[in-house]
């Protein structure tokens, strides 16, 4: 059998690889180099240099076009100042504890940490000292995650003490500002000790920003019987690129619930990686992705059990309009040790345009033989009969469509803890599809 090789294709691939390598060299030259954590940074840097940046020839990236990212010459972030008036629309009155980072650096003047509740401690890279949990969570060898480890300028560290319950939500706000394209590497670490509980709202947004690249990583370490309700909201500017990893480890009897919303960015990607490291954990992963115009929004989740008697539920929804594209790949791995696991996964997708596209791949890998697992996916458009019914009750067509989209999105958005923020985000969804 003779296989013909196209010399032009080989040359094009070689050129593209060289271009990505040159771009990686450029990105690494832009990274800040704060003191501390040298061993961890050097190890991450080696991973980045060994693996290089991905392309759509890599299986995990084959549906996501990164060419726009690679064509933009981002520069190093610079310290910038914002006023409380400028960020007022983003302040949550019902979240009395607020940490704000601007262009990757902690902004104490914009934060509210003077009166912390009992059991909550907060630190940054400047005063965190020894951080044994940092860089120890699963999934940190992915190339963009390793790039963050090699590059982050500051870190938000939240520690909930043993047996403590923090009643009010904690607001972690990452902002980007500036009139030149910059790359920022937000980094967070949440440690919930045994028998503790808290609610975290992690949010990404822009204030007067040009095109930028946010490469974010948040690590979560849950002790025995700890509980965390984690809400991740990405509403970056439409000119932005956003790649983020949420890496979680769960000890015995812990409960973790993630609600993720992806609304912004011309290209965005979120990688939730969850590993229950002991038995009897409970995990809930819920997500909503909105992609309009020519946005590309990608979610790749990975849930890997290691012990028996665990439960997990995942629901991911996508709303796609115009020429946009959404991607969902959800992997659930149940090894032989994870007997009597109960896991379900559902991908639901709503296409509002004939040219909108969604690629969905719910994925179960089961080796254990005593489990209860299920997965599924649906792709649909607005039901004409439902639209007609609402019109027969006095609504015009646009209002009828809005109401149906609102009902589809509200199942996820209603899980956010603050009513005012729920309404703001629901209005943002409706305004974008109009």
C-alpha positions in Angstrom: 0.0 0.0 0.0 1.4 3.4 -1.0 0.6 6.5 1.0 1.0 9.8 -0.8 2.2 12.7 1.3 1.2 16.2 0.3 4.4 18.3 0.6 2.4 21.5 0.8 0.3 20.2 3.7 3.4 19.0 5.6 5.1 22.4 5.0 1.9 24.2 6.2 1.8 22.1 9.4 5.5 22.7 10.1 5.0 26.5 9.6 2.0 26.5 11.9 3.9 24.6 14.6 6.8 27.1 14.3 4.4 30.0 14.5 2.8 28.6 17.7 6.3 28.1 19.2 7.3 31.6 18.4 4.0 32.9 19.9 4.6 30.9 23.1 8.1 32.4 23.4 6.4 35.8 23.1 3.9 35.0 25.8 6.5 33.8 28.2 8.5 37.0 27.6 5.5 39.0 28.8 5.0 37.2 32.1 5.8 39.0 35.4 8.3 37.3 37.6 7.4 37.8 41.3 9.6 36.2 43.9 8.5 33.0 45.6 7.3 29.6 44.5 10.3 29.2 42.2 10.3 25.4 42.2 6.6 25.2 41.3 7.0 27.8 38.6 10.0 26.1 37.0 8.2 22.8 36.9 5.2 24.5 35.2 7.4 26.3 32.8 9.0 23.0 31.8 5.5 21.6 31.0 4.6 24.6 28.9 7.9 24.4 26.9 7.6 20.6 26.4 4.0 20.5 25.2 3.7 23.8 23.4 0.5 25.5 22.6 -2.4 23.4 21.2 -4.1 23.6 17.8 -7.3 22.1 16.4 -5.3 19.0 15.5 -5.3 18.2 19.3 -8.3 16.1 20.2 -9.3 18.3 23.2 -9.2 21.4 21.0 -10.4 20.2 17.6 -13.7 22.1 17.8 -12.2 25.4 19.1 -10.4 27.8 16.8 -7.4 29.4 18.6 -6.1 31.3 15.6 -7.5 34.6 16.7 -5.7 34.2 20.1 -2.4 33.4 18.4 -2.7 36.4 16.0 -2.9 38.9 18.9 0.4 40.2 20.4 -0.6 40.5 24.0 1.8 42.4 26.2 2.7 42.1 29.9 0.0 43.4 32.3 0.7 46.7 34.1 -0.6 47.8 37.4 -3.7 49.9 37.0 -6.1 51.8 39.3 -9.9 52.0 39.2 -12.3 53.8 41.5 -15.1 52.4 43.5 -17.5 54.5 41.3 -16.2 52.7 38.2 -16.8 49.3 39.6 -20.1 50.2 41.3 -22.3 48.1 38.9 -20.3 45.0 39.9 -20.4 45.5 43.7 -22.8 43.1 45.4 -24.4 44.5 48.6 -25.3 41.1 49.8 -21.7 39.9 49.7 -20.0 42.0 52.5 -16.6 40.3 51.8 -15.1 41.3 48.5 -11.7 40.7 47.0 -10.9 42.7 43.9 -7.9 42.0 41.5 -7.1 44.4 38.7 -5.0 43.1 35.8 -3.9 40.3 38.1 -2.9 42.3 41.2 -4.8 42.6 44.4 -6.6 46.0 44.8 -7.1 46.6 48.5 -8.7 50.0 47.9 -11.5 48.3 45.9 -11.9 45.4 48.3 -13.9 45.0 51.5 -12.0 42.8 53.9 -11.8 44.9 57.1 -14.5 43.0 58.9 -14.1 39.3 58.1 -16.5 36.8 59.6 -15.2 34.4 62.2 -13.4 31.4 60.6 -12.5 33.1 57.3 -9.0 34.2 56.6 -7.7 35.9 53.4 -4.2 36.4 52.1 -2.4 37.2 48.9 1.0 36.3 47.5 2.6 39.1 49.4 1.5 37.8 52.8 0.4 34.2 52.3 3.7 32.6 53.3 3.8 28.9 53.1 1.0 27.5 50.8 1.2 23.7 50.9 -2.1 23.3 49.0 -1.2 25.6 46.1 -0.4 23.7 42.9 -1.5 20.4 44.4 -5.0 20.0 42.9 -5.7 17.8 39.9 -5.5 18.8 36.3 -2.8 21.4 36.6 -0.6 19.9 33.9 -2.8 21.2 31.1 -0.7 23.6 29.1 -2.7 26.9 29.7 -3.0 25.9 33.3 0.7 25.4 33.6 1.2 28.7 31.8 -0.8 30.4 34.5 1.3 28.7 37.2 4.5 29.9 35.6 3.1 33.4 35.2 0.6 34.5 37.9 1.6 37.8 39.6 -0.7 37.4 42.6 -3.0 34.9 44.2 -6.2 35.1 46.2 -6.2 32.7 49.1 -9.4 32.0 51.0 -9.3 29.6 54.0 -12.4 28.6 55.9 -11.5 27.2 59.3 -12.5 23.9 60.7 -16.1 23.6 61.9 -16.9 27.2 60.7 -19.9 28.2 58.5 -19.7 31.4 56.5 -23.2 32.6 56.0 -22.9 35.5 53.5 -21.4 34.9 50.0 -17.8 35.8 49.4 -17.2 37.9 46.2 -14.0 37.3 44.3 -13.9 39.8 41.4 -11.2 39.8 38.7 -11.2 42.9 36.5 -9.2 43.8 33.4 -8.6 47.4 32.3 -6.4 49.2 29.8 -6.2 50.4 26.3 -3.6 47.9 25.0 -4.0 44.1 24.6 -2.6 42.4 27.7 -2.5 38.9 29.1 -3.5 38.4 32.8 -3.2 35.2 34.9 -5.7 35.3 37.8 -5.0 32.7 40.4 -7.2 31.6 43.3 -6.9 29.0 46.1 -9.9 28.0 48.3 -9.2 25.7 51.3 -12.3 24.6 53.2 -11.3 22.6 56.2 -13.2 19.8 57.8 -16.9 20.4 58.6 -16.8 24.0 57.2 -19.2 25.6 54.7 -19.2 28.7 52.5 -20.5 30.3 49.3 -18.1 31.8 46.7 -19.0 34.0 43.8 -16.0 34.2 41.4 -16.5 36.8 38.6 -14.6 38.0 35.6 -15.3 41.3 33.9 -13.8 44.3 32.2 -13.8 48.0 32.8 -12.8 50.1 29.8 -10.6 47.4 28.4 -9.2 46.7 24.9 -8.7 43.2 23.6 -7.2 41.0 26.3 -6.4 37.4 27.3 -7.5 36.1 30.7 -5.8 32.8 31.6 -7.3 31.9 35.0 -6.9 29.1 37.5 -8.9 28.4 40.7 -8.0 25.6 43.0 -10.4 24.2 45.6 -9.5 21.8 48.4 -12.4 20.5 50.4 -11.7 18.7 53.7 -13.9 16.0 55.3 -17.6 16.9 55.4 -16.8 20.4 54.0 -19.3 22.2 51.7 -18.8 24.8 49.1 -21.3 26.4 46.8 -19.2 27.9 44.0 -20.6 30.3 41.4 -18.3 31.2 38.5 -19.4 34.0 36.2 -17.5 34.9 33.1 -18.8 38.1 31.4 -15.6 39.4 29.8 -15.7 41.9 27.0 -16.7 40.6 23.6 -13.2 41.4 22.4 -11.5 39.2 25.0 -10.2 35.7 25.1 -10.8 33.7 28.2 -9.4 30.3 29.2 -10.0 29.1 32.7 -9.5 25.9 34.8 -11.4 25.1 38.0 -9.5 22.3 39.8 -11.2 20.6 42.8 -10.3 17.8 45.2 -13.0 16.4 47.6 -12.3 14.5 50.8 -14.8 12.1 52.4 -18.4 13.2 52.8 -17.7 16.6 51.2 -20.2 18.4 49.0 -19.2 20.6 46.1 -21.7 22.5 43.8 -20.5 24.5 40.9 -22.6 26.9 38.8 -20.8 28.3 35.9 -22.0 31.0 33.5 -20.1 31.9 30.3 -21.5 35.0 28.6 -18.5 37.0 27.3 -15.4 36.8 25.2 -14.9 36.2 21.5 -13.4 32.9 22.4 -13.8 31.3 25.8 -13.0 27.9 27.4 -13.7 26.6 30.9 -12.1 23.3 32.2 -13.8 22.1 35.4 -11.7 19.2 36.8 -13.1 17.5 39.9 -11.6 14.5 41.7 -13.3 13.1 44.8 -10.3 11.6 46.6 -12.4 9.6 49.1 -15.8 7.9 49.4 -19.3 9.3 49.9 -18.8 12.7 48.2 -21.5 14.6 46.4 -20.7 16.7 43.3 -23.0 19.0 41.3 -21.9 20.7 38.1 -24.3 23.0 36.4 -23.5 25.4 33.6 -25.0 27.8 31.1 -23.2 29.0 28.0 -24.4 31.9 25.8 -22.8 32.3 22.4 -24.0 34.9 19.9 -22.6 36.7 16.8 -19.4 34.8 16.0 -18.5 33.8 19.6 -16.9 30.4 20.3 -17.6 29.1 23.8 -16.1 25.8 25.0 -16.6 23.7 28.2 -14.5 20.6 28.8 -15.3 19.0 32.2 -13.7 16.0 33.8 -15.0 14.2 36.9 -12.9 11.3 38.0 -14.0 9.2 41.0 -11.5 7.3 43.2 -13.7 5.7 45.9 -17.2 4.1 46.3 -20.6 5.4 47.3 -20.2 8.8 45.6 -23.0 10.8 43.8 -22.7 13.4 41.0 -25.2 15.3 38.9 -24.2 17.5 35.9 -26.5 19.7 33.7 -25.0 21.9 31.0 -27.0 24.2 28.8 -26.0 26.1 25.7 -27.9 28.9 24.0 -26.4 29.6 20.6 -27.4 32.3 18.1 -26.3 33.9 14.8 -23.1 32.3 13.6 -21.8 31.4 17.0 -20.5 28.0 18.1 -20.7 26.2 21.5 -18.8 23.1 22.6 -19.5 20.8 25.5 -17.3 17.8 26.3 -18.1 16.2 29.7 -16.1 13.2 30.9 -17.1 11.1 33.9 -14.7 8.3 34.8 -15.9 5.6 37.2 -13.0 3.1 38.0 -13.3 -0.3 39.5 -12.8 1.1 43.0 -15.8 3.4 42.7 -18.5 0.8 43.2 -22.1 2.0 44.0 -21.5 5.3 42.2 -24.6 7.2 41.2 -23.8 9.7 38.4 -25.9 11.5 35.8 -25.0 13.9 33.0 -27.2 15.9 30.6 -26.3 18.3 27.9 -29.2 20.5 26.6 -28.7 22.9 23.8 -30.9 25.6 22.2 -30.1 26.9 18.7 -31.7 30.2 17.8 -30.3 30.5 14.3 -30.0 28.1 11.3 -26.3 29.0 11.2 -25.6 28.4 14.9 -23.7 25.3 15.8 -23.1 23.2 18.9 -20.8 20.2 19.3 -21.8 18.1 22.4 -20.1 15.0 23.7 -21.3 13.7 27.1 -18.9 10.9 27.9 -19.1 8.1 30.5 -16.2 5.7 31.1 -17.3 3.0 33.5 -15.1 0.1 34.7 -17.0 -0.6 37.9 -19.9 -3.1 37.7 -22.2 -1.9 40.5 -23.1 1.6 39.5 -26.1 3.7 38.4 -24.9 6.1 35.7 -26.7 7.8 32.8 -26.0 10.5 30.3 -27.7 12.2 27.4 -27.8 15.2 25.0 -30.5 17.1 23.3 -30.3 19.8 20.6 -33.4 21.8 19.7 -34.8 25.0 18.4 -37.6 27.1 19.9 -40.9 25.2 19.6 -43.2 26.9 17.1 -46.3 25.5 18.9 -45.1 27.0 22.2 -44.4 30.4 20.5 -47.8 30.3 18.9 -49.5 29.5 22.2 -47.9 32.5 23.9 -48.8 34.7 20.9 -52.4 33.5 21.3 -52.3 34.8 24.8 -51.4 38.4 23.7 -47.6 38.4 23.4 -45.8 39.5 20.2 -43.4 37.0 18.7 -40.2 38.6 20.1 -41.7 38.6 23.7 -42.8 35.0 23.3 -39.3 33.9 22.2 -37.8 35.9 25.1 -40.0 34.2 27.6 -39.0 30.7 26.3 -35.3 31.6 26.4 -35.7 33.0 29.8 -37.3 29.8 31.1 -34.4 27.8 29.5 -31.7 29.9 31.1 -33.4 30.5 34.5 -32.9 26.9 35.6 -29.2 27.6 35.9 -29.2 31.3 36.7 -31.7 30.8 39.6 -29.1 28.9 41.4 -27.1 32.0 42.1 -27.5 33.2 45.7 -28.2 36.9 45.1 -31.5 38.0 43.5 -30.2 41.2 42.1 -27.4 39.5 40.3 -29.7 36.8 39.0 -31.9 39.4 37.3 -28.9 41.3 36.0 -27.5 38.2 34.3 -30.8 37.1 33.0 -31.3 40.6 31.4 -27.8 40.3 29.9 -28.8 37.0 28.3 -32.0 38.4 26.8 -30.3 41.6 25.6 -27.6 39.7 23.7 -30.0 37.4 21.9 -32.1 40.4 20.8 
